[in-house]
């Protein structure tokens, strides 16, 4: 999985990302089921604009599309990365937390009462999810859940 994610992100193998997104969506459908799921909106974790230009795409947005399709809800780029943070690779929990604190701003106008599913490719400590969820909750979201393709252990 690590090699596949790296090829998707760093070698720009977009078709691989589409496939990984379909696996994530299928895993959600089979593992959690979609009956009774109260997600209103799928939000991909944003990259800083410079990093997205370099990469040519946002990997979380690629993964979010099939997940939203399975849930029957829209994808919305509700977050903006306001700070160009250093890479989280190699940082411990507290350093990761400090690194992404205040790194996100909600740009969606009406999240009041919505249940949001936040999507990313890899979760390690959850610090990035936490920072992004704070921005969404601060904009009125009632609940924010996170879903990632892989977990770094």
Secondary structure, DSSP 8 states (H G I E B T S, - for coil): -HHHHHHHHHS--HHHHHHHHHHHHHHHHHHT-STT----EEEE----HHHHHHHSS-HHHHHHHHHHHHHT-EE---EEE-S-----TT--HHHHHHHHTT-EEE--S--TT-EEEEEEEEESSSHHHHHHHHHHHHTT-SEEEEEEEEE--
